[in-house]
Amino acid sequence: MRAKRVSTLDRETNEEVGVLEKVRNQRKILALGKEIEVPEALEELLERNPIEVLSKVDPELARELKGKSIEIRTEGRYIVIYRSDAVFG
């Protein structure tokens, strides 16, 4: 994870004091209405093979998608997995 420097003012001296704040820059998978955080160690693999990452973090959801016609899109921090064979209505 990356650390971000946030400046605040010390109440007594009125000087800037640096405070480290953890910034969550994790990618997420959004599939079948479920949002799953991807561990930092798997983020590189996520770009190459999102289904393999999904099978490691949520095997049950990966089994539901296996054999289905799907589309994968990147939208900001999200990898969105759509079932293209799903029928609505």
C-alpha positions as CSV (number, residue, x, y, z in Angstrom):
1,M,0.0,0.0,0.0
2,R,1.1,3.5,-0.6
3,A,1.4,6.1,2.1
4,K,0.2,9.7,1.5
5,R,1.5,12.7,3.4
6,V,-1.3,14.8,4.9
7,S,-0.4,18.1,6.4
8,T,-2.2,19.3,9.5
9,L,-1.6,22.3,11.8
10,D,-0.3,21.7,15.4
11,R,-2.7,23.5,17.7
12,E,0.0,24.9,20.0
13,T,2.6,26.0,17.6
14,N,0.5,26.5,14.5
15,E,3.1,24.7,12.4
16,E,2.5,22.0,9.8
17,V,2.8,18.5,11.1
18,G,3.1,15.6,8.6
19,V,0.8,12.6,9.2
20,L,1.1,9.4,7.2
21,E,-2.2,8.0,6.1
22,K,-2.7,4.7,4.4
23,V,-4.4,5.1,1.1
24,R,-6.4,2.2,-0.2
25,N,-5.6,1.9,-3.8
26,Q,-6.9,-1.7,-4.2
27,R,-8.6,-2.8,-7.3
28,K,-12.0,-4.5,-7.0
29,I,-13.9,-7.1,-9.0
30,L,-17.6,-6.5,-9.5
31,A,-19.4,-9.7,-10.7
32,L,-23.0,-10.8,-10.4
33,G,-23.8,-8.0,-8.0
34,K,-20.9,-8.8,-5.7
35,E,-18.0,-6.5,-5.0
36,I,-14.7,-8.2,-4.1
37,E,-11.5,-6.5,-3.0
38,V,-8.4,-7.9,-4.6
39,P,-5.3,-8.3,-2.4
40,E,-2.3,-6.2,-3.5
41,A,-0.3,-9.4,-4.3
42,L,-2.8,-10.4,-7.0
43,E,-3.2,-7.0,-8.7
44,E,-0.7,-7.7,-11.4
45,L,-2.4,-11.0,-12.2
46,L,-5.7,-9.2,-12.3
47,E,-4.8,-7.4,-15.5
48,R,-3.8,-10.6,-17.3
49,N,-6.4,-13.0,-16.0
50,P,-9.3,-11.7,-13.8
51,I,-11.1,-15.0,-13.7
52,E,-8.1,-16.7,-12.2
53,V,-7.9,-14.0,-9.5
54,L,-11.6,-14.4,-8.9
55,S,-11.1,-18.2,-8.4
56,K,-8.5,-17.4,-5.7
57,V,-10.6,-14.8,-3.8
58,D,-14.1,-16.2,-4.3
59,P,-14.1,-19.8,-5.7
60,E,-17.9,-20.1,-5.5
61,L,-18.5,-17.1,-7.7
62,A,-15.8,-18.2,-10.2
63,R,-17.7,-21.6,-10.4
64,E,-20.9,-19.8,-11.2
65,L,-19.2,-17.9,-14.1
66,K,-17.4,-20.9,-15.4
67,G,-18.7,-22.0,-18.8
68,K,-20.8,-18.9,-19.2
69,S,-20.4,-16.3,-21.9
70,I,-18.9,-13.3,-20.2
71,E,-17.4,-9.8,-21.0
72,I,-14.7,-8.2,-18.9
73,R,-14.3,-4.4,-18.7
74,T,-12.1,-2.1,-16.7
75,E,-14.0,0.9,-15.2
76,G,-11.8,2.9,-12.9
77,R,-10.7,0.8,-10.0
78,Y,-13.2,-1.9,-10.9
79,I,-12.8,-4.9,-13.1
80,V,-16.5,-5.5,-14.1
81,I,-17.5,-9.0,-15.2
82,Y,-20.8,-9.1,-17.2
83,R,-22.6,-12.3,-18.2
84,S,-23.3,-11.6,-21.8
85,D,-25.7,-14.6,-22.0
86,A,-27.9,-13.3,-19.2
87,V,-31.5,-12.4,-20.1
88,F,-33.2,-9.6,-18.2
89,G,-36.9,-8.9,-18.1
